[in-house]
Amino acid sequence: MLHLIFRYSLIFLLALIWFFFFQPWGSFNDPDAFYHAKIASLVATHGPVTAFPWLDLTSLDARFVDQHFLFHLLLIPFIKWKGMLPGAQLAAVIFSAGFIVVMFWLFRRFKILHPSVWILLLATSTPLIVRLSLAKASPLALTFFMFGIVAMLLRKPWWGLLTGLGFALTHGGWMILLGCQALIVIGEFVYHRVMDEPFDRKNMFIFFTTVIGIASGILLHPNSKNLFPFLWIQVAKIGVATPIGRVFLGEEWLPIAPLKLLFALMPLAIAAFVILFGLLFARQAVLDRTRARQIIALSLPLAILVAMTLKSYRFVEYLVPVLIFWLGSLWSLVDRERFFVSVRKGWHEWMQGIWRPLRIGAFVIIATLAILLPVHDAIGAWRLLHARTRPFDQFRRPMAVVSALARPNDRVFHSNWDQFPQLFALDDRLRYVAGLDPTFLLEANPELSDLYRDVTLGKIYYPYSIIYSRFQARFVFVEPLGHEEFAHALTLDSRFVSLYRDSQVVVYEVR
């Protein structure tokens, strides 16, 4: 028992140090982190957020849902301890390390051989490192998701119930879990038909316990009455019918080329090649039917997650742990002793026909690549997380000028929808134009959405009447970089009175 406690504690400590290294301390890479920190602060002060007047022009005004409610509750102790933004950043490191420990426990519970190897692959996967480190709900959502998947494979109804409950209170991705569980049921049905075995209906029961857990979570959610209209926009309008070209979307919702995805997952592709070699030349003499059933059942959800990731790269966070779990299960079908004998024999035979210096060189190259590949991926993840960061105080000075003049409910017309979380975190007395996703404005008012896009792109040369009359804005907040035409148009109209200017931001009052 003490040995296990030490082992899990060591993994948590190493994961903590690992994710501590990747955090861009004092800034966030993703603007949504500012939103999560601010909402958690509001929940701590005023209780659950049941309305969202800060974006009253969007569909969030009438149908707001704090879909990350449990995540925001869990942020509160960190915010009270370290402050709003630093606390949320510290929580990101701790939650990410916790997810690694949970995955290690699941690998052991599932009896996957060499769990430390698979955890190493998990923790060094560039896409997953990035997604876990964004100070969002991903670590918690993935924890519930993986518990829901393993609940099916290990026949654990209570896991399904608790997973559904926690997932519904934490993240809107519970629909992905239900879809994957349904595919597992189908995969197992196909397996039993092919193997001519009686179909075990217990997984159907686990699916329904997950549904009951999710339904319970929805009923307990403080925004339960708005949940389904909100998720319809979030899933159908943003996730499925992604309005590419109509609005400017976050990069995570854009598709990724198959070859680029392959390179992003290269260590896992190499692991898959090694396992394929093992299955071809060192397969276990006696097939573990339970393991084979689980592998086949997991194949359909894996295929769908690949397709979803190619459609929108954000789903890579679900793909990576499921893929590693699947690969680890396949590895369990390989006779390790025969495998390593075959590798040593093949290596020896190949080396015998090669000049000795070349043998040494080949060994050095292979060893170097084995070390450099995870190092390369780690450096890539660090660079991604430290590129285009948003310092905590980036907009503090210009917003201080606005806040000093503004009355409650005055509107700020900002040059990009992704500025909203930072502005909102600095002043929650004001109203803004768009945020969290531009589709929410498009859904509520397509005409205003198109006007907002055209104005900020500089396609409308005299935007005063639109900003003043249509958006009823009193202030304009502009980052000229990327919006040069819009920024230039404001300088041509004296009714936009300059209040603040620095190398990054210009602020006007509309008169």
WOFENSUL-V539642 format. One record per backbone hydrogen bond with DSSP energy under -0.5 kcal/mol. CO is the residue of the C=O (numbers start at 0). NH is the residue of the N-H. E is the energy in kcal/mol with one decimal. If there is no record, write none. Layout:
co nh e
CO NH E
CO NH E
This chain:
co nh e
0 4 -2.4
1 5 -2.5
2 6 -2.2
3 7 -2.9
4 8 -2.4
5 9 -2.5
6 10 -2.2
7 11 -2.5
8 12 -2.5
9 13 -2.7
10 14 -2.7
11 15 -2.4
12 16 -2.3
13 17 -2.4
14 18 -2.7
15 19 -1.9
16 20 -1.7
17 21 -0.8
18 22 -1.1
22 24 -1.7
23 26 -1.7
25 391 -2.5
27 389 -2.9
29 32 -1.6
30 33 -1.4
30 34 -1.0
31 35 -2.4
32 36 -2.3
33 37 -2.3
34 38 -2.9
35 39 -2.4
36 40 -1.9
37 41 -2.4
38 42 -2.9
39 43 -2.3
40 44 -1.5
41 45 -3.7
41 46 -0.6
42 46 -1.7
47 49 -0.7
51 54 -1.2
52 55 -1.0
53 431 -3.0
54 57 -1.6
54 60 -0.6
57 60 -1.3
58 62 -2.2
64 66 -1.9
65 68 -1.4
67 71 -2.4
68 72 -2.1
69 73 -2.2
70 74 -1.2
71 75 -0.9
72 75 -0.7
74 78 -2.3
75 79 -2.7
76 80 -1.5
77 81 -3.0
78 82 -2.0
82 86 -1.8
83 87 -1.5
84 88 -1.9
85 89 -2.3
86 90 -2.3
87 91 -1.5
88 92 -1.2
89 93 -2.0
90 94 -3.1
91 95 -1.8
92 96 -2.3
93 97 -2.3
94 98 -2.0
95 99 -1.6
96 100 -1.9
97 101 -2.4
98 102 -2.5
99 103 -2.1
100 104 -2.3
101 105 -2.4
102 106 -2.6
103 107 -2.2
104 108 -2.8
105 109 -2.3
106 111 -2.7
107 110 -1.1
113 116 -0.9
113 117 -1.3
114 118 -2.4
115 119 -2.0
116 120 -2.1
117 121 -2.3
118 122 -3.0
119 123 -1.3
121 124 -1.1
123 125 -0.7
124 128 -2.8
125 129 -2.3
126 130 -2.3
127 131 -2.8
128 132 -1.4
130 133 -0.9
136 140 -2.6
137 141 -3.0
138 142 -1.6
139 143 -2.2
140 144 -2.4
141 145 -2.7
142 146 -2.0
143 147 -2.2
144 148 -1.9
145 149 -2.7
146 150 -2.2
147 151 -1.0
148 151 -0.6
148 152 -1.5
149 153 -2.7
150 154 -0.6
150 155 -2.7
154 156 -0.5
155 159 -1.6
156 160 -2.1
157 161 -2.6
158 162 -2.6
159 163 -2.4
160 164 -2.0
161 165 -2.6
162 166 -3.0
163 167 -2.2
164 168 -1.1
165 169 -0.7
166 169 -0.9
166 170 -2.7
168 69 -3.3
170 173 -0.8
171 174 -1.0
172 175 -1.3
172 176 -1.2
173 177 -2.2
174 178 -2.2
175 179 -2.5
176 180 -2.8
177 181 -2.4
178 182 -1.9
179 183 -1.9
180 184 -2.0
181 185 -1.9
182 186 -2.8
183 187 -2.6
184 188 -2.1
185 189 -2.4
186 190 -2.2
187 191 -2.5
188 192 -1.9
189 193 -2.6
190 194 -2.8
191 196 -2.6
192 195 -0.5
198 200 -0.7
199 202 -0.7
200 203 -0.6
200 204 -1.4
201 205 -2.3
202 206 -2.4
203 207 -1.8
204 208 -2.1
205 209 -2.2
206 210 -2.0
207 211 -2.4
208 212 -2.5
209 213 -2.8
210 214 -2.9
211 215 -2.4
212 216 -2.3
213 217 -2.5
214 218 -2.3
215 219 -2.0
216 220 -1.1
220 223 -1.6
222 225 -1.5
222 226 -0.6
223 226 -0.9
225 229 -2.3
226 230 -2.7
227 231 -2.0
228 232 -1.3
229 233 -2.6
230 234 -3.2
230 235 -0.6
231 235 -1.2
231 236 -1.4
232 237 -2.0
233 238 -1.1
234 239 -2.2
235 240 -3.2
239 241 -1.3
241 243 -2.6
242 245 -1.2
242 246 -1.6
246 244 -0.8
246 248 -0.7
249 252 -1.8
250 253 -1.4
251 313 -2.6
253 312 -2.4
256 260 -2.3
257 261 -2.3
258 262 -2.1
259 263 -2.0
260 264 -1.5
262 265 -1.4
264 267 -0.6
264 268 -2.0
265 269 -2.5
266 270 -2.1
267 271 -2.3
268 272 -2.0
269 273 -2.3
270 274 -2.3
271 275 -2.5
272 276 -2.2
273 277 -2.1
274 278 -2.6
275 279 -2.0
276 280 -2.2
277 281 -2.6
281 334 -3.3
284 286 -0.6
286 288 -1.2
287 291 -2.6
288 292 -2.7
289 293 -2.0
290 294 -2.4
291 295 -2.5
292 296 -2.5
293 297 -1.8
294 298 -0.9
295 298 -0.7
295 299 -0.7
296 300 -0.6
297 301 -1.8
298 302 -2.4
299 303 -2.2
300 304 -2.4
301 305 -2.0
302 306 -2.0
303 307 -2.7
304 308 -2.2
305 309 -2.2
306 310 -1.6
307 311 -3.0
309 255 -1.3
311 314 -1.8
312 315 -2.0
313 316 -1.2
314 317 -1.2
314 318 -1.8
315 319 -2.4
316 320 -0.6
317 321 -1.3
318 322 -2.9
319 323 -2.5
320 324 -2.2
321 325 -2.4
322 326 -2.7
323 327 -2.6
324 328 -1.8
325 329 -2.2
326 330 -2.4
327 331 -0.9
329 332 -2.0
330 333 -1.5
332 283 -2.3
333 335 -1.1
334 338 -2.5
335 339 -2.7
336 340 -1.9
337 341 -2.7
338 342 -2.5
339 343 -2.6
340 344 -2.7
341 345 -2.9
342 346 -2.8
343 347 -2.6
344 348 -2.7
345 349 -2.2
346 350 -2.5
347 351 -1.8
348 352 -0.8
349 352 -0.6
350 353 -1.7
354 357 -0.9
354 358 -1.8
355 359 -2.5
356 360 -2.4
357 361 -2.8
358 362 -2.4
359 363 -2.4
360 364 -2.5
361 365 -2.5
362 366 -2.6
363 367 -2.6
364 368 -2.6
365 369 -2.3
366 370 -1.5
367 371 -3.2
368 372 -2.4
369 373 -0.6
370 374 -1.3
371 375 -3.5
372 376 -2.3
373 377 -2.4
374 378 -2.5
375 379 -2.3
376 380 -2.5
377 381 -2.4
378 382 -2.5
379 383 -2.2
380 384 -2.3
381 385 -1.4
382 386 -0.7
383 386 -0.6
385 388 -0.5
388 390 -0.6
389 27 -1.9
390 393 -1.8
392 395 -1.0
392 396 -0.5
394 398 -2.2
395 399 -1.6
396 400 -1.5
397 401 -1.7
398 402 -3.0
399 403 -1.7
400 404 -0.9
401 404 -0.8
401 405 -2.3
406 409 -2.0
409 430 -2.9
410 412 -0.5
410 473 -2.2
410 474 -1.9
411 413 -0.8
412 476 -2.7
415 418 -1.6
416 419 -1.3
418 421 -0.5
418 422 -2.0
419 423 -3.3
420 424 -2.1
421 425 -1.1
422 426 -2.1
428 408 -3.1
430 411 -2.6
434 436 -2.6
436 439 -1.5
437 440 -0.7
437 441 -1.9
438 442 -2.8
439 58 -1.8
439 443 -1.4
440 444 -2.7
444 448 -2.3
445 449 -2.3
446 450 -2.3
447 451 -2.9
448 452 -2.2
449 453 -2.6
450 454 -2.9
451 455 -2.1
452 456 -1.4
453 458 -2.5
453 459 -0.7
454 457 -1.4
458 460 -0.6
462 466 -2.7
463 467 -3.2
464 468 -2.3
464 469 -1.1
465 469 -0.5
465 470 -2.1
466 472 -2.3
473 509 -3.2
474 412 -3.5
475 477 -0.5
475 507 -2.5
476 414 -1.9
477 479 -0.7
477 505 -2.6
479 482 -2.3
482 486 -2.7
483 487 -2.4
484 488 -2.3
485 489 -1.7
486 490 -1.1
487 491 -0.7
488 491 -0.6
489 492 -1.1
491 493 -0.5
492 495 -1.7
494 496 -0.8
494 510 -2.5
495 497 -0.6
496 508 -2.6
499 506 -2.6
504 501 -2.3
505 477 -2.7
506 498 -3.3
506 499 -1.6
507 475 -2.3
508 496 -2.7
508 510 -0.6
